[in-house]
Amino acid sequence: MDNFVKEITYLGQRYDVETSSWVDDEVTKNATFKELDRKDRSQHQLHFLSQYLIDKSVKADGEGKATVEFNSDEILKATIKFISVCHVVTPEFDEKQKELFLNDGVALYNFGMWLLNAKIIPFWQASIGKRLK
């Protein structure tokens, strides 16, 4: 099974010596994820969720044209499911880093929009042979 590495920027924490306290600070690290794979049973629920997202978002007008209107709640669900199922724990991006990443709404949005365009849509294009862009 193939993996890919994605640079992730999220709100983490660092210890500030001057104030003797933990402060929020942006952190950028490389996270490793499994590629989407039709034969990976651990991903099947993610496949259904992402296909539902696409099916629900593409509206045909009956004249051969389609509009796409993605639902942000569905993108968030698919993004969280992807991170939960496909994240590969590494020394650089462990469970603690994943938890901090999942707590940052802006980081999730940025990753989710990238994920949709870079991984989910191409996965379904290759799997079912349809153009979704």
N, C-alpha and C positions, 0 to 999 in steps of 0.2 A: 504494500500500500504506500502510495506517495504522500509526501508531506510538502508543505510550503512554509516559508518564514515571512512574516509581515511585521513591519515596524509599527508599534502601537504607542501612542502618546495618551496618557491618562493622568488623572489627578491622584497622586500618591501622597505619602507623608515622609518628611525627613525630620531628624532631630535638630533643633536650633540650639546650639550651645549657648549663645548669648542670652536667650530667654529661658533656657532650660525647659523647653516644651516641644511637642510635636507640632509641625506646621504643614499645611497643605502646600504641595509643590508639584508642578508638572514633571512627569517622569516619561522618558522614552526608552522602550526596550523592544527587543525582537522576540516575538511569540511564534511558536511553531504550531501548525494546525494540520490535521489530516485533510487531504483533498476529498472532495465529494466523490463517492464511489457507490455505484448502483448495487454492488454485491456486499457491502458492509451493512450487516443487519442492525448494527447500533445506530445507523444513520437513517433507517427507513422512516421513522416518524418525522425526521427533518425533511426528507424527500416529500412526504405528503404535505407537510406544512408549507414548504416553499412552492410546491406546485399549486396548492390552494391559493397562496398569495398571488401568483401569476394569473391563474384562472379568474380570480375575483377582480383583478386589476385591469385586465384587457377587455374592452367593450367594443364589439363590432357594431357598425352602424347599418349593416345590411347592404351597403353599396361597395363592399370590398375595402373599406377603410376601417381603421381601429384607433381608438384612443386608449391611452394608458393612464390610469389614476391609481397610484399606489396608496394603500392605507398604512399610515405610520404605525399603528398598533400591530398590524400583521408583520411589518418589517422588523419591529422590535422583538416580537415573539420568535421569528425565524433567526434573528441575530443571536439572541440569548441561547436558543436551542443549538445553533451552530457552535457557539463558544463552549457550551456544556458538553457537547458530544465530540467535537473535533479537536479541542485543545489538547496538545501533547505537553505534558509537564517536562520542563527542562530546568537546569539550574538558574538560567537567566529569567525565566518566566514561570514561576512555580504557582501553586494553589493560592498563596497569599497575593501575588501579583494579579492573578486572575480575578480574585475577589475585589481588589481595589479597582480594576478595570471595569468589572460589572457594576460597581457603585457610581461610576461616572457617566451620567447621561449624555454629555457631549461626546465623549469618547465612543460610546456605544452607537450614537447617531453616525459619527464619521465612519466607523468601522462597518456599520450596517449598510450604509449607502455604497461604500466600496465593495463590500461582499456581494450585494445584489448585482452590481454591474460587472464585477470581475470574476465572480465564481458561480453564483446561482443561475443567472440568465444563460451564460455559456454552457453550464451543465445541462440545462433543459434543452437548449438548442441542439447540443450534440446527442442527447438521449432520445429526443422525440422528433428531431429533424425539422423543427419549425423555427422560423425567424420571429424573435420576440422583440427585436429592436426596431 
